Every structure is written in C-alpha cells, then in structure tokens.
Amino acid sequence: MEYEIIRSKRRTLCLQIKRNGSVIVRAPFKTSERVIDDFVNKHTDWINKKLISVKSKKEYEATDKETVEKLKRQAKEIILPRVSYFSKIMGVFPERVSINSAKTRFGSCSSKKSLNFSYRLVFYPPEAIDYVCVHELAHLTEMNHSKKFWAIVEKYLPDYKERKKLLK
C-alpha cells in the first residue's frame, strides 16, 4: 500500500485518509521506516474501510454548477421548514439561514446567529437532517459543545446519538 510520511515533533503515529484517497502517516521524527510499515500493515483493514467510505462520498459529489444549484434549492425546501419548526419549539431564532457547498461540515453557526447548512444533507434521512438542525440551533444558546449544549440537544432529540450515527 502506498502512503506518504509526514514527520513532525509529535509523539505518536497517526493515519489520515484524504478526500482524494491518499493515505498519510504522521510520525515522530525518529520513527523508523520499519515501525511505520508495521503500523500501516496492522491498520490495513481500517484503511480499506476508510477508502471505501471516501469513494462512496465521491458518488455524492455534484460536478456541475447546475446540479449544485438544483441540490441547494432542494436542500432549502427541506431544511428551512425544519429549522423553522425547531426554532419555535426551542425558542431560539437565527438571524439568517443559508445553504452552502461545505464538504467537511453539515452545518455551522456563527457568532452573529447565522446558520449554514451543506446541500449534501439532502442525501441523508430526515432524522439526520433534524439532528443537524437542532444541533445548530442549540449553538444559538451555547456556542460550544459543553454538557449544557448536549443537554439542550437531548431535550429536543432524546435519541440524538442514534441520529448522529446516520451522518457517519
């Protein structure tokens, strides 16, 4: 298996699979090639599983602007009503809600109370979309992932952990 080695002041070995499918091994400066090879060989099953995941995510990639815009409109039709519904229940109201093309996040919340959602959510079940909406709305009250934050999420979605797994 081919992989790139990036050496640094770190203390442990680490594997990373990039979106393009390349495998990166992060290693301390003094780690031998043999130790790195053994580490990679020991984690071959994990690497292969992640490579399959990366490949399946690429299938959800829209390649042309027209398709992206269509998916954004579709996401807006699905997400905006859910945000409105949960806003009323939770008693929190964002200043702005927008749909973007984020690849690494399903949603985000700014300090200006603006919520952003990736159009890629359209490929997930409604339970997962509701989880992301509640998660981001909870940030309007708690701008972190503290126990208070998770208590808010759990109050409105007691099964949030199962819903979160749907996004993996």
VOLUM-915979 format. One record per residue (C-alpha): x, y, z; residue in one letter. Coordinates in steps of 0.02 Angstrom, whole numbers, plus 32768, in hexadecimal, padded with zeros to 4 digits. Example, Ala and Ser with C-alpha at 12.3 -4.5 7.8 and 13.67 -1.06 7.14 Angstrom:
// VOLUM-915979
82677F1F8186A
82AC7FCB8165S
***
This chain:
// VOLUM-915979
800080008000M
804380AB7FD0E
804681358052Y
809A81DA8075E
80FB81F68116I
80F5829F816CI
816F82AF81FCR
815B832C8289S
817883478343K
80E282DA836DR
80F3824683E4R
808281C68391T
805D817C82E7L
7FBD81B08291C
7F63817F81F1L
7F0281F78184Q
7E9C81D580E8I
7E87826E807AK
7DEC82928012R
7E4D82647F75N
7E7181B67FBEG
7F2881D17FE7S
7F6981858088V
7FD481EF80FDI
803881AF8190V
80688233820FR
80FE81FB8274A
817E823C82F2P
8225826D82A5F
828581D782E8K
8209814D82BAT
825880CA8248S
82108099819EE
81F77FE881E0R
818E80238274V
8125808E81FEI
810E7FFB8185D
80D87F8A8214D
805E8010824FF
8010802081A2V
80057F63818BN
7FB27F518236K
7F2C7FCF8202H
7F0D7F928150T
7E577F638174D
7E34801081BBW
7E8980648126I
7E257FFD80A9N
7D8280238104K
7DA980DE80FEK
7DDA80D68046L
7D318086801EI
7CDC81118081S
7D3C81978021V
7D0C81477F7CK
7C53813F7FABS
7C5681F67FE1K
7C9B82267F37K
7BFE81D97EEAE
7B9C82637F41Y
7C0782EC7EF6E
7BAF835E7E7DA
7C27838D7DF2T
7BCD84157D92D
7B8584BC7DCDK
7AD684947D90E
7ACD83F67DF9T
7B13844F7E92V
7A9284D97E82E
7A0784597E6FK
7A4283FE7F0BL
7A4E84A27F6BK
799984CD7F3DR
7964841E7F72Q
79C484308017A
797184D88036K
78C4848A801FE
78EE8402809CI
7959845D811DI
790485078131L
785D84BF816DP
78B9844E81E9R
791E84E1822DV
787D8546823DS
782484B68295Y
78AF84978314F
78CE8553832CS
781D8568836CK
782984D083DEI
78D485018422M
78AE85BB842FG
794B85EF83D0V
794B864A832BF
79DE865C82B4P
79FF8702825EE
7A2086AA81B9R
7A1B85FA8173V
7A7A85CD80D5S
7AA78535806FI
7B5C85208036N
7BCE84A17FE4S
7C338472807EA
7C8983CA806CK
7CC983AE811CT
7C3883F08185R
7B7F83D1817CF
7B58847181DAG
7BA485038235S
7B6E859482A3C
7BC4863D82A6S
7BD086B58338S
7B5A872582D5K
7AD3869F82E9K
7ADE866B8233S
7AC285B3820CL
7B0F855E8175N
7AE484B18133F
7B37844A80ABS
7ACB84188019Y
7B158369802FR
7A96834C80BAL
7A1683238033V
7A6B82798024F
7A43824D80D9Y
79A382158130P
792E82958182P
7963825B8230E
7A17828C8209A
79E2833481C1I
797B8359825DD
7A12833082C8Y
7A7F83AD826AV
79F784338276C
79E3841B8332V
7AA084128349H
7ABA84BA82F3E
7A24850C8348L
7A6984D383F1A
7B05853883C8H
7A9B85D683CDL
7A9085B88489T
7B37856084A9E
7BC4858A842FM
7C2984F0845FN
7C1784358478H
7C0A84388535S
7B9883CA85A0K
7B198458859DK
7B1B845684DFF
7AFF839A84D5W
7A7583A78558A
7A1A842184E6I
7A2C83AD8450V
79F2831984B8E
795B837984FAK
7917838C844AY
795D82EB83FFL
797182668487P
79B281ED8402D
7A32826883BBY
7AC181EB83CBK
7A6C81728354E
7A4181FF82DDR
7AF5823C82E1K
7B30818F82ACK
7AC981A0820CL
7B43822681D2L
7BDB81B481DBK
***
